[in-house]
Each structure stands twice: as C-alpha cells, then as structure tokens.
Amino acid sequence: MILDAHGHVGNWPDFLIPDPTAEGLVATMDRIGVTAMGISHLLAVGPDAVRGNRLAMEIAERFPGRFGVWQVYNPHHRTPLTRDGVWGVKIHPDVHECRLDDPAYEPVWELGLPVLSHGQTDSPWSDPGQFATVASRHPGVPLLMGHTGLWPNGFARAARIVDDHPNLYLDVCGSKMTGRWIARLAALAGAERVVFGSDACFLDQRTGYGRIALAPLTDADRALVQGGNLARLLNLPATGPA
C-alpha cells in the first residue's frame, strides 16, 4: 500500500502547474501504484477556504477511496471544521501569516484530528521549533511537519525535534529532499516517524515516490514510510482506505 500524505488540486497564482486536475492525479497514481492521496484544494489554501474545502470533498466523492481530504483552516476567517469524511486539517502558517503556535489555531487542536502543516526552517510563521511547542501543548494530536522544514540545512534539526515528541511526524515532500536524506531521517527519528508526501500537483508525484522507492532503506522501513505509518495514524485498514 502506498499512501501519499501531501497533495493538492487546483491552481496557484505564481507557480506553474501543468495539470491541476484530480483526473491527472489519478492517472499518475494508477501509473505508479499509489493507493490514495491526501489533498487540500488550493482555493482553500488561498482566498476561500469554505468553497475550496467543499470542492475537495466533491472530488473525494467522485473518486471513492482515492482521495482523503485535508480540510483547510484559515485562522483569520475562523473556517468551519468537520470530523466527517476527512483525514484531518491542513494549515499553512506562511500563506496565512499566522504563527503555528498562535492561539488562533485553537479550534484545530480542539478538533483532535491529525493535522498537516506547512513547515519551513527559519520562517517566522512555521519554523520546526514551533512544531515542538504545539506538540507539547497538544500531545494527543498527530502533527505532520510538511516538507520536513523545507530546507536541507534544517532537516537534521527537524528530525531531532520529532524524536523528542511522539505525536510529531516528518512529511518528506519537497524539491530539496533526496532518497539519502530520507534514509538519514529514518535513522535519526525512526522510520515509524517518516511519512511519504509528494506535494503534487505542485511537484511531480513520480519524482516524489521515486525518492522513497530508491532510498537506501530496508524493505520493512520502506513499507512504513510509503504507507504503513499514515495508515496507522488515520486508522485505515491494512488493505487500503475504504
């Protein structure tokens, strides 16, 4: 089972996306064997979280079992949240310019579902140190650090932070990530704390999964990273999402 924790549909104003459609994602998923992918709609990350979340739910309904929804929460608009039919919550402190540890995100933590957050080393909004603060405040909430902090100079630090907080996980999507780094992160934090994400449709899912497939990992660790860990986090059946 291969589960992609970090994906999107839709367009973004300053980033070329050759194919922003769900149909394009499914075609790529079928080609490389990805069972399911967690998506947030880029309209939701951008100007309209309510409408974007509704579009993501409609996509999940059109492709049963292929997409899980990360509903986006905009802290400035106090976006309504649900527990039904979603994988969890997606937040983007850098786009919304609201620190990850800001009290404005309290409705997210109170919901108690898994949370995927953009992470960016040395950002005033989403530095890995803020993940440590939030993980300590809310130990019962699984929190995925998007991009493992994004920049290679922060990867090892991110792994050490995750190692100290049982509810923190590393999402390894990003153009700066490599197979060797994925293996090193698994060694530093434990393979059970590393999760495959591709950041498609921004980035090519084939390249993202290729890093996992060719990383110098044991077969057991690769199985955890490519799907086992996320299935455990989301309480998905071992044969794949319903």
Beta strands, then each sheet from edge to edge (+ up, - down):
strand 1: 3-9
strand 2: 36-41
strand 3: 67-72
strand 4: 88-91
strand 5: 115-118
strand 6: 143-146
strand 7: 168-171
strand 8: 194-195
sheet 1: 1+ 2+ 3+ 4+ 5+ 6+ 7+ 8+
end
